[in-house]
Amino acid sequence: MEPTNEKVFSGCLNKLSAHVRTLLRLDPDKEILFIDTPNTVPKDHPTGASYRPDIIATTQRGEIHWTGIEATVEVNSSGRTEEGAGLQAASLSISLLQARPDLLAVQGFCVTKSGIILTIVSSSGVTRTEALNMSVSANRVLLYAFITRLYEPDPNMVDPSIKRRWDDTAPQPHYVFDITLTPADSDAVVCSGYRTIYARESLDPRAHIFVNETNPTSFGGAAIPVIKDAYCDLNSRFTEDAIIKHIHHERDIPGIVRVAYAELVCYGGPDRRVIVRDGRQKTRLCLKEFGRSIMECKTVKDVLIVMYDQLENTRIMYRNRNVIHRDISIGNIMFRDLPVPPPIEDRNAENISHENIDSDNETDGIPAIFCGGTYLLGETDDRSFTKNLLIDLELAEVLDEKQDELRLPSGAGTMQFMARSIRKGRLLGGHAMIPFFDSPPEISKTLLTRYRGIFPDRVKRFPCKIPTHIPGIVKNPSNTIAYHALRHDAESVYWVLVRWAVCAAPAGKASPPVSQHMRFRLTEDYSDYRPSYIEEGELDPSYDALRNLLNNMASYLDHDLHWATEAPFNHPEFLHEALQRLILNFLADNKDEDFMLLPTSGKPRELQEPLRYAEPVRSGQEHLLDPSSAGGGNCSLKRPASSQGELERKAKKAKGTVASS
């Protein structure tokens, strides 16, 4: 056979596959076909990527979906090295592993002039043979065994708790997964009809998110719209399940995801061995809430209330349970389009002050009570109401006085949204500087009475009419290590809001493109070029009023509050309070402005003509919407491999070889 001829190669493999199927006595519809697909983009990859394998192995007949693929084949083209073709083949296998959460490892092929390279990819990395000459009988036997494994995978290559099936009852038929939970104290529970909406990069910290929001399975009396599978470090101080339960221990904090059930995932067989790969064990969380990315939020009013509530979430989480999130991003702040419970009656300050007098008192030991932005604006009587949902607490940390060494900057988090000092690993500044800190903003007169009634202690704790704080000259600030503190979560919220504002385009109107310069500054992954202030023309004109808010918020980020020595500037919640007041004031002062409720198109603004030397594999809009495209730490749930080139780099980094038998 001519190894570089796709049709000849697929024909030979189809003959082998048909022979294996006959020996295994399987029905004809179970036969795996090798189909030439060089110009076909299989549907429904969980990362949204547009990869195009040269050949796929599948039992699908008709439209091709990634989840229905058993293996991919890369055929080396002229002008490309054998090494390059091997990396491309590995990258395709990585992308297949993202689409197949029911498999722990996938197989792949690479056809070169020298022979056939066989590849296996798992969360442990990439293993591949040398190019096998098919004139050698032992190599033909190995190829035959490799194809047999597509029909009968080794038990260590399969997660027995996840079963793939085709759902032809949906308006647009697609693959779904049935996931079996195995609680120790009750019968197994099958969660049926869940689809994959997210896949983290396949190598190392692999993870998937499954969703069934229309007909979720119930467990222990709670609906489970979301299931999260992730490989978690055996040496972590806290599991995500433990962190979430710790946060909600005394009382639920609205707007933070809750766990209905958690378990370790096991291999099949009577011994029930936990699936462990390279020091990471496979963990399953069944979650009670479902939301969509904050980037899908359609109005300025909604996004600002969500940002206010997000600041309140992290503030209450820290105050009551001493927890910081450490990975605030557009992928971890979810938006729920919930109806606002209308107020029953008008509430004045006297009505509410007695009800809320202890909601934020630091001295009496009573936990702080969440109070959402919608309630503060007087639009509902339900102070716990929020459209915000904070997820992905894998990197969250419970702090105490002895944990500084555990908070050393480790690249954890999502780079584009990290506080600048955490991203740098050092406090900001040159050889010497004189930091200064503005007093908290005045509360809008239209809100002051209500705010005082709800938060009398906050008003006293953060007085407005105090002079600017100038602690004095600081020499070599960049010599000081930056530890992640509560204020850094607040800064991350600011960067999320900047991203939403830059991407926002009004529905039904032409919108000017995002400049390549701004896109580069927001998504660059090697150096931090994020803008300190948003200049005129950087937002769509319909939403340009947001620039004033963003720049006022940015003014509180000029110098690190690490250097503050006087109250209230050195209070852990100072930055939260300042940013929340600015948001509330903006909401109150602009409540009647048309732009507040002007719906976005739901799609990010277009980009200017791409730079010739830096055209991305994906569209610029996808790049701006992707919370992972800046790389960063490797633990955040919202960090898929961003492009074919990125997958190839991961394949090159992780590759190994095995000798042919």
Order of alpha helices (4+ residues) and beta strands (2+ residues): alpha-beta-beta-beta-alpha-beta-beta-beta-alpha-beta-beta-beta-beta-beta-beta-beta-alpha-beta-beta-beta-beta-alpha-beta-beta-alpha-alpha-beta-beta-alpha-beta-alpha-alpha-beta-alpha-alpha-alpha-alpha-alpha-alpha-beta
